[in-house]
Amino acid sequence: MMRSFAVVLFTVLWVCPAGAQFEGIVETRNLTTDELGNLQQFTITMWIKKDRIRVHNSAMGTTPATTMIYRNDRHIIWMLNEEDKTYFEILQDEKPQGPGSSLEDKPVIRRSGRTRKILGYTCEQLILSRADGETEIWGTKQLPELEATTSRVLGESAAEGGGWMDEIARLGLYPLVSTTRVEGKLVESQEATRIEVKNLDP
């Protein structure tokens, strides 16, 4: 559950200037629950360069590490099996269309008015309440280029996130921390631990 959410968290469909681009490295620390409800930790590292993003998920329990390369310029995703030194290829839709959010699953979003610094970026707190739990998000307006680049390259993956991402996008916020609890129990979380703007090799 958390692996798809973690990618979604950095691939929401934001309304950003078409020419804006981010180049550099983004890392996150993630927690998710397994089938028995035990918390497991893993990391995600993204190398971002124009229309190309490499996403590496560290091993988690018995699940091996995975790497995916998104080539938006060619509308292709490569999924790598590094142990076998093989890969398979998925064609991206040029015009991805995500499922709409029904009124039943649309969360109530509240801006608390609280702010804090995360990795040097000023963030504000949002609380997303649903029937099955609550998500706390700290988002910043200071990363429009990162928003634009990930939405363009990984836009199809954002369809998994549901309609609440559109609501946050309208506020102009890019989430750096997210924590979800169900009945008061932590079930998943993600926190950005590194955002480095730098030139990357092709």
Phi, psi and chi 1 to 4 in degrees:
 res  aa     phi    psi   chi1   chi2   chi3   chi4
   1 MET       -  -45.6  176.9  172.6   60.9      -
   2 MET   -71.1  -30.2 -174.8   57.3 -166.8      -
   3 ARG   -61.7  -45.4  -76.1 -176.4  178.9  -89.9
   4 SER   -67.7  -38.6   60.9      -      -      -
   5 PHE   -65.1  -38.8  179.7   79.9      -      -
   6 ALA   -63.3  -42.3      -      -      -      -
   7 VAL   -66.8  -42.7  173.4      -      -      -
   8 VAL   -58.1  -38.6  165.8      -      -      -
   9 LEU   -56.1  -31.7 -169.3   58.9      -      -
  10 PHE  -105.3   13.8  -74.0   94.5      -      -
  11 THR  -133.0   30.3   58.7      -      -      -
  12 VAL   -70.7  155.9  -69.9      -      -      -
  13 LEU   -86.3   90.2  -66.3  173.0      -      -
  14 TRP   -90.2  155.0  -54.9   97.1      -      -
  15 VAL   -93.4  104.6  178.8      -      -      -
  16 CYS  -135.8  161.2  -61.8      -      -      -
  17 PRO   -59.0  135.9  -22.0   32.0      -      -
  18 ALA   -63.0  -29.8      -      -      -      -
  19 GLY   -86.2   -8.6      -      -      -      -
  20 ALA   -69.6  136.5      -      -      -      -
  21 GLN  -139.7  146.4  -68.2 -173.2   -8.1      -
  22 PHE  -116.8  138.6  173.8   91.8      -      -
  23 GLU  -133.2  125.4 -176.9  170.5  -13.6      -
  24 GLY   157.3 -154.2      -      -      -      -
  25 ILE  -127.0  136.1  -59.3  171.5      -      -
  26 VAL  -126.5  130.7  175.7      -      -      -
  27 GLU  -125.2  145.3  -67.3 -179.7  -15.2      -
  28 THR  -134.4  149.7   61.9      -      -      -
  29 ARG  -105.8  130.5  177.9  173.2   57.1 -119.7
  30 ASN  -129.3  146.0  -49.0  -85.5      -      -
  31 LEU  -123.9  142.4  -72.5  174.0      -      -
  32 THR  -145.7  170.1 -171.3      -      -      -
  33 THR  -109.6  142.0   49.2      -      -      -
  34 ASP   -87.4 -171.7   61.3   15.8      -      -
  35 GLU   -61.5  -25.5  -65.0   79.2    3.7      -
  36 LEU   -92.9    0.5  -60.1  177.0      -      -
  37 GLY    86.8    8.2      -      -      -      -
  38 ASN   -83.4  139.2  -59.7  -46.1      -      -
  39 LEU   -74.7  136.3  -75.7  173.1      -      -
  40 GLN  -130.1  146.1  -63.7 -168.2   -2.8      -
  41 GLN  -113.1  143.5 -177.9  171.7  -39.0      -
  42 PHE  -152.6  168.4   64.8   99.2      -      -
  43 THR  -121.6  154.2   60.5      -      -      -
  44 ILE  -124.8  132.0  -68.8  178.1      -      -
  45 THR  -122.1  131.1  -55.7      -      -      -
  46 MET  -119.3  128.5  -66.2 -164.8  -60.7      -
  47 TRP  -103.3  120.4  -66.7  -94.6      -      -
  48 ILE  -119.0  124.6  -56.8  168.3      -      -
  49 LYS  -146.9  107.2 -174.4  177.5 -178.7   69.5
  50 LYS    52.2 -115.9  -64.4 -177.6  179.5  179.6
  51 ASP   -96.6   23.1  -71.8  -34.5      -      -
  52 ARG  -132.4  133.4  -68.2  163.1  -75.1  173.4
  53 ILE  -137.1  131.0  -62.9 -178.2      -      -
  54 ARG  -106.1  126.2  177.9 -175.7  176.9  115.4
  55 VAL  -117.0  120.0 -178.8      -      -      -
  56 HIS  -115.6  123.0  177.7   77.4      -      -
  57 ASN  -102.2  126.1  -67.4  -98.4      -      -
  58 SER   -69.7  165.0   70.0      -      -      -
  59 ALA   -60.9  147.8      -      -      -      -
  60 MET  -139.2  108.3 -179.3 -177.9   63.3      -
  61 GLY    61.5 -123.9      -      -      -      -
  62 THR   -90.0   -2.5   58.2      -      -      -
  63 THR   -83.2  122.7  -56.6      -      -      -
  64 PRO   -71.9  165.2   26.2  -34.0      -      -
  65 ALA   -64.3  149.4      -      -      -      -
  66 THR  -132.4  152.7   61.0      -      -      -
  67 THR  -135.2  134.4  -61.2      -      -      -
  68 MET  -128.0  138.9  -62.3  179.4   68.1      -
  69 ILE  -117.2  120.6  -62.7  175.8      -      -
  70 TYR   -99.9  120.4  -67.3   76.2      -      -
  71 ARG  -114.3   85.9  -70.9  -68.9  -57.4  -94.4
  72 ASN   -64.1  -29.7 -174.8 -108.8      -      -
  73 ASP   -65.7  -23.3   55.8  -28.1      -      -
  74 ARG  -115.1    0.0  -63.7  174.4   59.1 -178.9
  75 HIS    57.4   45.8  -55.3  -69.2      -      -
  76 ILE  -133.3  144.9  -72.6  173.9      -      -
  77 ILE  -120.4  130.0  -57.0  171.3      -      -
  78 TRP  -106.6  128.1  -68.0  -43.0      -      -
  79 MET  -105.8  117.8  -60.0 -175.4   68.2      -
  80 LEU   -95.9  137.9  -49.9 -175.5      -      -
  81 ASN  -108.1   96.4 -175.4  -32.7      -      -
  82 GLU   -72.3  -26.6  -62.3 -178.7   23.8      -
  83 GLU   -67.5  -45.9  -68.8 -176.0   -0.6      -
  84 ASP   -88.4   -6.2  -63.8  -20.3      -      -
  85 LYS    55.8   45.9  -60.3 -172.6 -176.3  -55.5
  86 THR  -129.4  171.2   60.3      -      -      -
  87 TYR  -154.3  161.1   72.3   95.0      -      -
  88 PHE  -132.0  160.4   67.4   91.4      -      -
  89 GLU  -117.0  138.0 -172.0  173.4  -82.5      -
  90 ILE  -123.9  134.4  -57.7  170.9      -      -
  91 LEU   -85.5  131.8  -64.0  179.3      -      -
  92 GLN   -84.0  143.5  -74.5 -179.3  -53.1      -
  93 ASP   -72.1  137.3  -68.1  -27.5      -      -
  94 GLU   -71.5  -26.7  -66.3 -169.8   20.6      -
  95 LYS  -126.8   75.7  -64.1 -179.0  179.8  178.6
  96 PRO   -63.5  141.2   23.6  -32.5      -      -
  97 GLN  -130.0  115.1  -65.1 -178.6   -9.3      -
  98 GLY   -86.5  159.5      -      -      -      -
  99 PRO   -68.3  144.3   25.1  -33.3      -      -
 100 GLY   -73.1  159.5      -      -      -      -
 101 SER   -96.6  127.0  177.2      -      -      -
 102 SER   -77.5  162.7   68.7      -      -      -
 103 LEU   -63.2  -30.0  -66.3  176.8      -      -
 104 GLU   -67.9  -37.7  -71.1   76.3   14.0      -
 105 ASP   -99.5    2.8   63.0   15.7      -      -
 106 LYS   -74.4  122.7 -173.2  174.3 -179.1  179.0
 107 PRO   -77.3  161.0   30.2  -35.1      -      -
 108 VAL   -89.6  124.9  175.3      -      -      -
 109 ILE  -108.2  128.0  -60.4  177.8      -      -
 110 ARG  -124.9  132.1  176.8  172.8   59.5   87.4
 111 ARG   -92.5  119.9  -59.4  173.5   82.7  166.6
 112 SER   -78.5  -21.5   70.0      -      -      -
 113 GLY    87.6   -5.7      -      -      -      -
 114 ARG   -83.3  147.2  -64.3  178.5   59.3 -164.9
 115 THR  -132.8  157.4   62.3      -      -      -
 116 ARG  -158.7  162.5   60.7 -176.7  -84.5 -154.1
 117 LYS   -95.3  132.2  -71.6  -87.8 -168.7  177.7
 118 ILE  -130.9  118.7  -60.1  173.1      -      -
 119 LEU    54.6   30.6  -62.4  178.5      -      -
 120 GLY    86.9   -3.9      -      -      -      -
 121 TYR   -99.2  135.7  -60.2   99.0      -      -
 122 THR   -75.1  124.2  -60.5      -      -      -
 123 CYS  -122.1  150.8  -62.1      -      -      -
 124 GLU  -115.4  156.7   70.1  168.5  -79.7      -
 125 GLN   -95.1  135.2 -176.4 -172.3   45.0      -
 126 LEU  -122.9  144.2  -60.0  178.1      -      -
 127 ILE  -117.9  121.3  -55.1  -62.9      -      -
 128 LEU  -106.5  115.5  -77.3   64.4      -      -
 129 SER  -107.3  130.8  -59.0      -      -      -
 130 ARG  -128.2  173.4  -51.7  179.7 -165.4   78.2
 131 ALA   -65.1  -31.4      -      -      -      -
 132 ASP   -99.2    5.3   62.2  -14.9      -      -
 133 GLY   160.2 -167.9      -      -      -      -
 134 GLU  -141.3  139.3 -177.6  177.1  -88.1      -
 135 THR  -120.1  128.7  -60.8      -      -      -
 136 GLU  -101.1  127.7  174.7 -171.1   16.4      -
 137 ILE  -126.4  136.8  -70.8  176.7      -      -
 138 TRP  -114.1  116.1  -69.0   88.9      -      -
 139 GLY  -124.8  153.7      -      -      -      -
 140 THR  -121.1  152.4 -177.5      -      -      -
 141 LYS   -98.5    6.8  -66.3 -176.8  177.8 -180.0
 142 GLN   -96.3    9.7  -63.7  178.0  -57.2      -
 143 LEU  -127.1   52.7  -70.1  167.0      -      -
 144 PRO   -65.0  -33.2   24.8  -35.0      -      -
 145 GLU   -68.3  -39.5  -68.0   83.8    6.7      -
 146 LEU   -64.9  -41.6  177.5   56.1      -      -
 147 GLU   -58.1  -48.0  -63.2  167.7    0.1      -
 148 ALA   -64.8  -44.2      -      -      -      -
 149 THR   -67.9  -46.2  -56.3      -      -      -
 150 THR   -68.4  -34.9   54.5      -      -      -
 151 SER   -66.4  -36.4   68.7      -      -      -
 152 ARG   -71.4  -45.3 -176.7  176.3   62.4 -106.4
 153 VAL   -82.5  -39.2 -179.5      -      -      -
 154 LEU  -109.5   21.5  -59.3  170.9      -      -
 155 GLY   -56.4  -37.4      -      -      -      -
 156 GLU   -64.4  -35.1 -174.9  170.4    4.9      -
 157 SER   -65.3  -25.1  -61.0      -      -      -
 158 ALA   -66.5  -20.4      -      -      -      -
 159 ALA   -58.8  -24.9      -      -      -      -
 160 GLU   -68.5  -18.9  -58.1  171.9   15.3      -
 161 GLY   -78.3  -21.3      -      -      -      -
 162 GLY    86.6  177.4      -      -      -      -
 163 GLY   -70.8  -20.0      -      -      -      -
 164 TRP   -63.0  -25.8   64.8  -92.9      -      -
 165 MET   -66.9  -34.5  -67.2 -167.0  175.1      -
 166 ASP   -62.1  -37.7  -67.1  -26.7      -      -
 167 GLU   -64.8  -44.1  -61.3  -63.7  -36.3      -
 168 ILE   -67.4  -36.9  -64.1  176.8      -      -
 169 ALA   -60.6  -39.4      -      -      -      -
 170 ARG   -64.2  -23.4  -82.9 -168.9  -82.0  -87.9
 171 LEU   -83.5   -6.7  -62.1  176.0      -      -
 172 GLY    75.2   26.3      -      -      -      -
 173 LEU  -107.7  141.3  -63.6  170.6      -      -
 174 TYR  -113.5  117.7 -175.5   84.5      -      -
 175 PRO   -72.5  131.5   16.2  -18.5      -      -
 176 LEU  -107.4  -23.2  -65.0 -176.9      -      -
 177 VAL  -137.9  137.7  170.8      -      -      -
 178 SER  -143.1  134.0  174.1      -      -      -
 179 THR  -136.0  125.3  -55.5      -      -      -
 180 THR  -114.7  131.5  -61.4      -      -      -
 181 ARG  -126.0  142.0  -70.5 -179.2  170.3   83.1
 182 VAL  -121.5  122.1  174.4      -      -      -
 183 GLU    53.3   38.6  -63.4 -179.1   -9.1      -
 184 GLY    80.9   -4.2      -      -      -      -
 185 LYS   -99.9  132.7 -178.3  179.8  178.8 -179.7
 186 LEU   -65.6  126.4  176.7   66.8      -      -
 187 VAL  -116.8  -25.6  -65.8      -      -      -
 188 GLU  -164.7  152.7   62.7 -176.9   21.5      -
 189 SER  -155.5  160.4   70.8      -      -      -
 190 GLN  -148.6  139.2  178.5 -179.2   40.0      -
 191 GLU  -140.7  127.9  179.0  178.7    0.1      -
 192 ALA   -69.0  127.9      -      -      -      -
 193 THR  -111.0  -13.2   55.8      -      -      -
 194 ARG  -157.5  128.6  176.7 -172.9  178.3 -166.9
 195 ILE  -133.8  106.3  -61.8  175.7      -      -
 196 GLU  -121.1  117.6 -178.8 -179.0   -1.8      -
 197 VAL   -84.3  119.5  178.9      -      -      -
 198 LYS  -160.3  157.8   63.8  178.2  -63.8 -174.6
 199 ASN   -78.8  132.0  -67.1  -32.6      -      -
 200 LEU  -109.7  153.0  -59.3  178.5      -      -
 201 ASP   -64.9  153.3  -67.7  -26.5      -      -
 202 PRO   -57.3      -  -23.6   34.2      -      -
